[in-house]
Amino acid sequence: MAAQNGTGADAALAEAVACRAPERVAEILMHNMWHFYNGDFAAAQAAIASLPGPLLDRFPVLRLAHPIGVVEARTDRPFASADFDDLLAASDPAAAGLLIMAQVTATRVSGDVAGALSAARRLRAWIQQNDFAAMSRDDGPLWLFHHQIASTFLLAGDTVEALRQFGIARQIGIASGSQNAARSATGRIAIVQAIRGALTEAELALHEAAAQPAPSGAYASSSYGSERAAAALISVERLADDVDERIAGLATFDNSETVWPLEVLAKARLAIARHEPAEAIEQSSIAAATHPIQAGAFSADVIDSTTITALLALGDLAAADRAIQSARSRGPMTRLAAVEAAIHHGDYMQAREDLRYISTRAALPLIQRAEVDMLTARVEALKTGQIPSRLAEQIADAVARRGYRRLATTLPAPLIPLIRGHLAPASAHDFDSATAGLRFASSGNGLSRALTDGERRVLDALTAHETVADIARALHVSPNTIKTQLRSLYRKMGVSSRADAIAASGRVKPTDAAARAPGRLGDW
């Protein structure tokens, strides 16, 4: 599979196909695959489709390029890294890069992210030992080597190395004038930035990609898929007006593109933000049933964290605990979901310990640092009834300036006045604008546990009784006891009035409830 110039390869392939000479077809394809991949890839795929199965088994590179090769790889006939050993042993070491790249891709699409990561590291070492000039010319494969290395690190959950490698691929594309290289890599950069929460940078990368020439041949589907996934992730995080359109533009559940876990993440995050946890579980369940999920991979982190978070939102703490025990990932998203479960259990010591551990990760993305802040605020509010000013300011900044509106919907409603109470007027205004129209999580997921039994009874009574005296008579205690308990619960909830306490707790007065239209319980 040498990187030859392919002179005469098109005519030779057409002749071999016409003569029904499968061995000759395979030989031409193997010696000119880079030429066909960059040129008439449709003709190459048609030729590969004509080859018998045993011949494809001898040449796994061709089986990978078969029209249904990727589909078979993730279902009935996964590739193994060892499938390429014989070809690599027989190849010229100086030309082995394309074979190693095919090995990276084949094992990755088969769900063996660990095997793909090992092959990606071999490819990275091979690049360092071989002819840079020949590989980096405008029709050379160097950019794609880095692109495939980056894609593998992305699916292994290492967004920092993925960003670095995509950046190298993009720069090679710009320097060599390869429109496919620059556009493909820029779209993937947008995805990584969106995952990490650098939404403005992700949006700029998308604009840059869209300004470049349309991708051609074998690169079109992947490039457009990357750009659609990045746009959806940005829109979901901002809960933008076009979010439904962006989600509708994503591929179907059974697609084989590299970015499928990101598409699942976007769909599931939107469902949870809209308080539709059953829909999020459906998304993750279908994805897990239709794709190979390897323990420790980014896809496992997406599926496990979504499942745990959705089960907690449904109030099924036992099922969430089982999901944590059976999780295939200990990635940051799954760890943060486990922290939320600890909060639901009232195990604040464990939650604090886990949050400290997660926050020490040097490469922790911005958006996950914001989630750490929000979970820390919940713990502090539950323990003390207050949150530190610095924490409130960081959360407000994440929501208002960075645009993490989706993440803001995970905050329990009683936390909002606690956060707002620490903000300067300008910051409070920005925070109010950013959170306008959002539905926050109910108080049932933790904050009410900070109240004593007596305080909870008083809070419940606020919706049914208008005066302190009425509440005291209903609860058979003195008015002074009610006043003391009201002062305490107002302090813990960060409010100063009966109306604010009722609103922050998510409770509704009977008169308000009667005014609601039937069947709208999900709105409050």
VMD Tcl script that draws the C-alpha trace (Angstrom):
set ca {
  {0.00 0.00 0.00}
  {2.66 2.45 -1.03}
  {1.90 6.15 -1.47}
  {2.50 6.15 -5.22}
  {1.40 8.80 -7.69}
  {-1.15 6.45 -9.24}
  {-0.11 7.17 -12.85}
  {-2.15 4.89 -15.06}
  {-3.82 3.33 -12.01}
  {-7.33 4.39 -13.01}
  {-7.08 2.74 -16.45}
  {-5.37 -0.33 -15.04}
  {-8.10 -0.78 -12.41}
  {-10.87 -0.40 -14.98}
  {-9.19 -3.00 -17.20}
  {-8.71 -5.46 -14.33}
  {-12.36 -5.08 -13.28}
  {-13.52 -5.58 -16.87}
  {-11.38 -8.73 -17.16}
  {-12.76 -10.03 -13.87}
  {-9.27 -10.52 -12.49}
  {-9.76 -10.13 -8.70}
  {-6.11 -10.73 -7.78}
  {-5.03 -8.04 -10.21}
  {-7.74 -5.69 -8.89}
  {-6.50 -6.21 -5.33}
  {-2.89 -5.66 -6.36}
  {-3.65 -2.39 -8.14}
  {-5.73 -1.12 -5.23}
  {-3.16 -2.03 -2.61}
  {-0.34 -0.29 -4.51}
  {-2.37 2.83 -5.24}
  {-4.83 3.15 -2.36}
  {-3.76 6.67 -1.43}
  {-4.27 7.73 -5.05}
  {-7.79 6.29 -5.09}
  {-8.65 7.56 -1.63}
  {-7.82 11.10 -2.73}
  {-9.30 10.72 -6.19}
  {-12.02 8.48 -7.55}
  {-12.84 6.74 -4.30}
  {-16.25 5.66 -5.63}
  {-14.54 3.68 -8.41}
  {-12.24 2.04 -5.87}
  {-15.17 1.08 -3.65}
  {-17.05 -0.38 -6.61}
  {-14.00 -2.46 -7.50}
  {-13.60 -3.63 -3.91}
  {-17.26 -4.64 -3.79}
  {-16.60 -7.04 -6.68}
  {-13.88 -8.94 -4.80}
  {-14.59 -12.32 -3.17}
  {-14.64 -12.60 0.63}
  {-11.48 -14.72 1.02}
  {-9.48 -12.14 -0.92}
  {-10.81 -9.34 1.27}
  {-9.79 -11.34 4.34}
  {-6.23 -11.45 3.01}
  {-6.23 -7.68 2.60}
  {-8.01 -6.10 5.58}
  {-7.28 -2.64 4.15}
  {-9.63 -3.44 1.28}
  {-12.24 -4.94 3.60}
  {-12.17 -1.69 5.59}
  {-12.75 0.32 2.39}
  {-15.61 -1.95 1.27}
  {-18.96 -0.09 1.08}
  {-20.22 -2.01 4.13}
  {-16.83 -2.66 5.72}
  {-17.32 -0.21 8.58}
  {-20.85 -1.46 9.25}
  {-19.62 -5.05 9.49}
  {-16.70 -3.96 11.68}
  {-18.97 -2.58 14.38}
  {-21.43 -5.47 14.24}
  {-20.57 -8.98 13.06}
  {-16.96 -8.84 11.85}
  {-14.80 -6.54 13.94}
  {-11.19 -6.03 12.98}
  {-8.37 -7.05 15.27}
  {-5.05 -5.26 15.34}
  {-3.36 -8.57 14.49}
  {-5.25 -8.69 11.17}
  {-2.66 -6.28 9.80}
  {0.45 -8.02 11.14}
  {1.20 -10.05 8.00}
  {0.82 -7.04 5.71}
  {3.03 -4.91 7.95}
  {5.68 -7.62 8.16}
  {5.83 -7.88 4.36}
  {5.76 -4.14 3.67}
  {8.61 -1.72 3.13}
  {9.15 -0.09 6.54}
  {9.44 3.31 4.85}
  {5.98 2.85 3.33}
  {4.25 1.27 6.33}
  {2.56 4.48 7.45}
  {-0.57 3.97 5.36}
  {-0.95 0.41 6.67}
  {-0.57 1.55 10.27}
  {-3.15 4.29 9.64}
  {-5.55 1.68 8.27}
  {-4.87 -0.42 11.38}
  {-5.71 2.59 13.57}
  {-8.97 3.22 11.72}
  {-10.05 -0.43 11.50}
  {-9.58 -1.19 15.19}
  {-11.24 2.09 16.19}
  {-14.39 1.54 14.10}
  {-14.55 -1.97 15.59}
  {-14.85 -0.44 19.05}
  {-11.34 -1.39 20.18}
  {-10.28 2.10 21.21}
  {-7.41 0.77 23.34}
  {-6.02 -1.16 20.36}
  {-6.50 1.86 18.12}
  {-4.70 4.07 20.64}
  {-1.74 1.69 20.66}
  {-1.62 1.73 16.86}
  {-1.95 5.54 16.86}
  {1.10 5.81 19.07}
  {3.00 3.51 16.66}
  {1.95 5.75 13.78}
  {3.11 8.82 15.67}
  {6.51 7.16 16.23}
  {6.66 6.11 12.56}
  {6.07 9.72 11.46}
  {9.02 10.88 13.54}
  {11.31 8.32 11.88}
  {10.43 8.83 8.21}
  {10.58 11.27 5.30}
  {8.68 14.39 6.27}
  {9.00 16.14 2.89}
  {7.48 13.31 0.85}
  {4.54 12.92 3.20}
  {3.74 16.61 3.58}
  {3.37 17.58 -0.08}
  {-0.09 18.73 -1.15}
  {-1.17 15.21 -2.11}
  {0.72 13.46 0.69}
  {-0.86 11.58 3.60}
  {0.90 13.28 6.52}
  {-2.08 15.43 7.43}
  {-4.39 12.40 7.47}
  {-1.96 10.50 9.69}
  {-2.26 13.26 12.28}
  {-6.01 13.49 11.71}
  {-6.52 9.78 12.44}
  {-4.22 9.94 15.46}
  {-6.27 12.89 16.75}
  {-9.59 11.14 16.14}
  {-8.37 8.16 18.14}
  {-7.25 10.28 21.10}
  {-10.62 12.04 20.97}
  {-12.50 8.75 21.25}
  {-10.14 7.72 24.06}
  {-11.22 10.85 25.96}
  {-7.93 12.77 25.63}
  {-9.21 16.04 24.21}
  {-5.93 17.89 24.79}
  {-3.84 15.56 22.62}
  {-6.71 15.37 20.12}
  {-6.72 19.16 19.83}
  {-2.95 19.21 19.34}
  {-3.00 16.59 16.60}
  {-5.96 18.15 14.79}
  {-4.09 21.46 14.93}
  {-1.06 19.84 13.26}
  {-3.29 18.32 10.56}
  {-4.92 21.70 9.95}
  {-1.59 23.53 9.67}
  {-0.26 20.94 7.22}
  {-3.42 21.36 5.16}
  {-3.04 25.15 5.08}
  {0.68 24.97 4.22}
  {0.22 22.37 1.49}
  {-2.95 23.87 0.04}
  {-4.99 20.72 0.68}
  {-8.62 21.83 1.00}
  {-9.68 18.42 2.37}
  {-7.03 18.55 5.08}
  {-7.83 22.05 6.28}
  {-11.59 21.62 6.28}
  {-11.63 18.12 7.83}
  {-9.29 19.10 10.65}
  {-10.99 22.45 11.33}
  {-14.37 20.75 11.73}
  {-12.91 18.32 14.25}
  {-11.23 21.20 16.10}
  {-14.69 22.75 16.45}
  {-15.97 19.52 18.00}
  {-13.14 19.31 20.54}
  {-13.56 22.96 21.52}
  {-17.31 22.44 21.94}
  {-16.77 19.38 24.16}
  {-14.34 21.32 26.32}
  {-16.76 24.24 26.64}
  {-14.78 26.76 24.58}
  {-17.96 27.65 22.71}
  {-16.74 30.87 21.11}
  {-13.60 29.16 19.81}
  {-15.71 26.28 18.52}
  {-17.99 28.69 16.70}
  {-15.02 30.47 15.13}
  {-13.63 27.15 13.92}
  {-17.01 26.31 12.35}
  {-17.06 29.64 10.52}
  {-13.53 28.99 9.29}
  {-14.49 25.51 8.04}
  {-17.57 26.81 6.26}
  {-15.48 29.44 4.45}
  {-13.24 26.77 2.92}
  {-13.97 24.86 -0.31}
  {-16.36 21.94 -0.07}
  {-14.70 18.63 0.87}
  {-14.46 16.05 -1.87}
  {-14.74 12.30 -2.31}
  {-14.00 10.18 0.73}
  {-13.84 13.22 3.03}
  {-17.25 14.80 2.45}
  {-19.42 12.71 4.78}
  {-16.94 12.88 7.65}
  {-16.33 16.62 7.31}
  {-19.99 17.58 7.15}
  {-20.79 15.20 10.01}
  {-18.15 16.83 12.20}
  {-19.48 20.30 11.50}
  {-23.08 19.31 12.20}
  {-22.10 17.65 15.48}
  {-20.08 20.68 16.61}
  {-22.92 23.05 15.76}
  {-25.38 20.88 17.69}
  {-23.15 20.73 20.79}
  {-22.76 24.53 20.78}
  {-26.49 25.10 20.33}
  {-27.41 22.61 23.07}
  {-25.02 24.19 25.57}
  {-26.39 27.64 24.86}
  {-29.98 26.35 24.54}
  {-30.14 28.50 21.44}
  {-33.26 29.13 19.39}
  {-31.98 26.85 16.61}
  {-31.33 23.86 18.89}
  {-34.13 21.69 17.51}
  {-33.00 22.35 13.96}
  {-29.41 21.44 14.87}
  {-30.45 18.22 16.58}
  {-32.68 17.26 13.65}
  {-29.68 17.67 11.33}
  {-27.65 14.97 13.10}
  {-27.26 11.50 11.65}
  {-29.55 8.63 12.60}
  {-28.83 6.41 15.60}
  {-27.13 3.68 13.52}
  {-24.56 5.86 11.76}
  {-20.94 4.74 11.59}
  {-19.21 8.12 11.66}
  {-16.41 8.72 14.15}
  {-18.45 11.46 15.84}
  {-21.46 9.30 16.77}
  {-20.76 9.53 20.57}
  {-20.82 13.34 20.27}
  {-24.18 13.20 18.53}
  {-25.57 11.01 21.32}
  {-24.14 13.44 23.88}
  {-25.86 16.42 22.23}
  {-29.23 14.66 22.02}
  {-29.08 13.34 25.60}
  {-27.97 16.67 27.07}
  {-30.86 18.44 25.43}
  {-33.35 15.87 26.72}
  {-32.08 16.23 30.29}
  {-32.06 20.04 30.05}
  {-35.70 19.85 29.02}
  {-36.43 17.56 31.97}
  {-37.10 14.59 29.70}
  {-34.83 11.99 31.34}
  {-36.67 9.03 29.83}
  {-35.77 10.35 26.37}
  {-32.11 10.64 27.41}
  {-32.12 7.02 28.60}
  {-33.67 5.98 25.29}
  {-30.90 7.75 23.38}
  {-28.12 6.13 25.40}
  {-29.74 2.68 25.35}
  {-30.13 2.66 21.58}
  {-26.57 3.90 21.10}
  {-25.20 1.18 23.37}
  {-27.19 -1.48 21.50}
  {-26.04 -0.38 18.05}
  {-22.38 0.42 18.64}
  {-19.48 -1.41 20.30}
  {-18.70 0.27 23.63}
  {-15.32 -0.41 25.19}
  {-14.64 0.18 28.86}
  {-12.73 3.41 29.38}
  {-13.60 4.90 25.99}
  {-15.23 8.30 25.54}
  {-18.38 6.57 24.29}
  {-18.61 4.65 27.59}
  {-18.29 7.94 29.50}
  {-21.15 9.41 27.44}
  {-23.44 6.39 27.84}
  {-22.76 5.78 31.55}
  {-22.98 9.43 32.63}
  {-26.18 9.95 30.67}
  {-27.79 6.87 32.19}
  {-26.85 7.81 35.77}
  {-27.92 11.44 35.43}
  {-31.23 10.53 33.79}
  {-32.06 7.91 36.44}
  {-31.38 10.47 39.17}
  {-33.69 12.91 37.41}
  {-36.36 10.21 37.35}
  {-35.91 9.78 41.10}
  {-34.75 6.16 40.77}
  {-31.76 6.33 43.08}
  {-31.45 2.53 43.38}
  {-31.21 2.14 39.60}
  {-28.69 4.98 39.44}
  {-26.56 3.20 42.06}
  {-26.66 0.02 39.98}
  {-25.63 2.00 36.91}
  {-22.66 3.42 38.82}
  {-21.59 -0.04 39.95}
  {-21.78 -1.43 36.42}
  {-20.27 1.62 34.69}
  {-17.68 0.88 32.03}
  {-16.10 4.29 32.44}
  {-14.47 6.30 35.17}
  {-14.20 9.29 32.88}
  {-14.92 12.81 34.14}
  {-18.57 12.88 33.07}
  {-19.31 9.59 34.83}
  {-17.42 10.70 37.93}
  {-19.45 13.91 38.07}
  {-22.68 11.92 37.70}
  {-21.55 9.73 40.62}
  {-20.98 12.87 42.70}
  {-24.55 13.91 42.00}
  {-25.69 10.49 43.23}
  {-23.70 10.98 46.44}
  {-25.48 14.30 46.94}
  {-28.85 12.59 46.51}
  {-27.79 10.09 49.17}
  {-26.80 12.94 51.51}
  {-23.19 11.68 51.52}
  {-21.64 15.13 51.37}
  {-18.24 14.00 52.64}
  {-17.88 11.59 49.73}
  {-19.16 14.21 47.30}
  {-16.60 16.74 48.55}
  {-13.77 14.21 48.34}
  {-14.69 13.23 44.78}
  {-15.03 16.84 43.70}
  {-11.58 17.65 45.09}
  {-10.13 14.70 43.17}
  {-11.81 15.67 39.89}
  {-10.78 19.33 40.21}
  {-7.08 18.36 40.45}
  {-7.08 17.10 36.85}
  {-4.82 19.58 35.05}
  {-6.56 19.02 31.71}
  {-10.12 19.21 33.06}
  {-12.17 21.10 30.45}
  {-13.71 24.47 31.24}
  {-17.24 23.14 31.16}
  {-16.48 20.36 33.62}
  {-14.76 22.83 35.95}
  {-18.01 24.80 35.86}
  {-19.93 21.62 36.69}
  {-17.57 21.00 39.61}
  {-18.36 24.52 40.85}
  {-22.10 23.92 40.58}
  {-21.96 20.59 42.41}
  {-19.71 22.14 45.07}
  {-22.26 24.93 45.54}
  {-24.99 22.35 46.06}
  {-22.95 20.58 48.72}
  {-22.11 23.84 50.51}
  {-25.74 24.94 50.46}
  {-26.85 21.62 51.87}
  {-24.23 21.70 54.63}
  {-24.38 25.37 55.62}
  {-27.36 26.97 53.89}
  {-24.96 29.33 52.09}
  {-22.36 29.29 49.32}
  {-19.10 31.27 49.14}
  {-19.17 34.52 47.17}
  {-16.30 33.37 44.94}
  {-18.21 30.24 43.98}
  {-21.37 32.20 43.19}
  {-19.40 34.58 40.98}
  {-17.73 31.71 39.10}
  {-21.06 30.02 38.44}
  {-22.65 33.26 37.25}
  {-19.69 33.89 34.96}
  {-19.92 30.38 33.48}
  {-23.60 30.82 32.73}
  {-23.68 34.45 31.61}
  {-20.30 34.94 29.91}
  {-19.39 31.44 28.71}
  {-22.94 30.58 27.73}
  {-23.44 27.40 29.78}
  {-27.22 27.75 29.94}
  {-27.79 24.01 29.55}
  {-25.59 23.38 32.55}
  {-27.53 25.99 34.52}
  {-30.69 23.87 34.21}
  {-29.03 21.25 36.45}
  {-29.02 23.73 39.36}
  {-31.79 23.17 41.91}
  {-34.18 26.12 41.96}
  {-33.34 27.05 45.60}
  {-29.70 27.65 44.61}
  {-30.56 30.48 42.23}
  {-31.32 33.13 44.88}
  {-28.26 31.99 46.85}
  {-26.06 32.63 43.82}
  {-27.76 35.87 42.90}
  {-27.45 37.23 46.43}
  {-23.65 37.37 46.08}
  {-23.54 39.16 42.74}
  {-22.92 42.82 41.98}
  {-25.86 44.53 40.25}
  {-24.34 44.27 36.76}
  {-23.45 40.61 37.22}
  {-26.89 39.88 38.68}
  {-28.50 41.50 35.64}
  {-26.37 39.39 33.26}
  {-27.13 36.25 35.26}
  {-30.86 37.00 35.21}
  {-30.76 37.57 31.44}
  {-28.85 34.33 30.83}
  {-31.18 32.25 32.99}
  {-34.44 33.84 31.84}
  {-36.93 31.21 30.77}
  {-34.90 28.26 32.06}
  {-36.50 25.46 34.07}
  {-34.26 24.58 36.95}
  {-34.07 21.24 38.71}
  {-36.62 20.69 41.46}
  {-35.67 20.97 45.12}
  {-36.33 17.26 45.42}
  {-32.81 16.52 44.32}
  {-31.16 17.70 47.47}
  {-31.45 21.22 48.85}
  {-34.48 20.58 51.05}
  {-32.40 18.08 53.03}
  {-30.62 21.07 54.61}
  {-33.86 21.96 56.40}
  {-34.93 20.41 59.69}
  {-38.19 18.46 59.87}
  {-39.85 21.43 61.55}
  {-38.60 23.84 58.88}
  {-39.86 21.56 56.11}
  {-43.30 21.43 57.75}
  {-43.37 25.23 57.92}
  {-42.26 25.47 54.27}
  {-45.07 23.10 53.26}
  {-47.56 25.16 55.29}
  {-46.64 28.40 53.52}
  {-48.67 27.39 50.48}
  {-51.85 26.77 52.50}
  {-51.81 29.45 55.20}
  {-51.49 33.21 54.90}
  {-50.31 34.26 58.37}
  {-47.85 33.10 61.03}
  {-50.74 32.66 63.42}
  {-52.58 30.39 60.95}
  {-49.46 28.25 60.48}
  {-48.89 28.06 64.24}
  {-52.46 26.86 64.82}
  {-52.21 24.28 62.03}
  {-48.93 22.88 63.38}
  {-49.92 23.19 67.05}
  {-46.92 25.31 68.03}
  {-46.45 28.90 69.16}
  {-46.18 31.82 66.72}
  {-42.68 32.55 68.07}
  {-41.58 29.01 67.11}
  {-42.90 29.58 63.58}
  {-41.08 32.92 63.36}
  {-37.80 31.30 64.43}
  {-38.19 28.49 61.92}
  {-39.09 30.93 59.15}
  {-35.96 33.01 59.79}
  {-33.84 29.86 59.68}
  {-35.34 28.45 56.48}
  {-35.19 31.88 54.75}
  {-31.48 32.03 55.63}
  {-30.80 28.52 54.35}
  {-32.71 29.14 51.14}
  {-31.16 32.56 50.56}
  {-34.54 34.33 50.36}
  {-36.22 37.09 52.32}
  {-39.93 36.58 51.79}
  {-42.70 33.98 51.80}
  {-43.19 34.32 48.02}
  {-39.49 33.80 47.31}
  {-39.38 30.75 49.57}
  {-42.37 29.18 47.80}
  {-40.88 29.92 44.37}
  {-37.41 28.66 45.29}
  {-38.77 25.43 46.75}
  {-40.79 24.61 43.64}
  {-43.98 24.45 45.68}
  {-47.22 25.90 44.31}
  {-50.08 27.48 46.18}
  {-53.41 25.68 45.80}
  {-54.88 28.70 43.97}
  {-51.93 28.72 41.54}
  {-52.29 25.00 40.96}
  {-55.98 25.33 40.16}
  {-55.19 27.95 37.57}
  {-52.87 25.65 35.67}
  {-54.14 23.87 32.60}
  {-54.70 20.11 32.99}
  {-51.84 17.92 31.84}
  {-49.14 20.58 32.43}
  {-47.64 19.12 35.58}
  {-44.28 18.84 33.83}
  {-44.05 22.64 33.76}
  {-43.60 23.02 37.52}
}
mol new
graphics top color blue
foreach p $ca { graphics top sphere $p radius 0.5 }
foreach p [lrange $ca 0 end-1] q [lrange $ca 1 end] { graphics top cylinder $p $q radius 0.2 }
display resetview
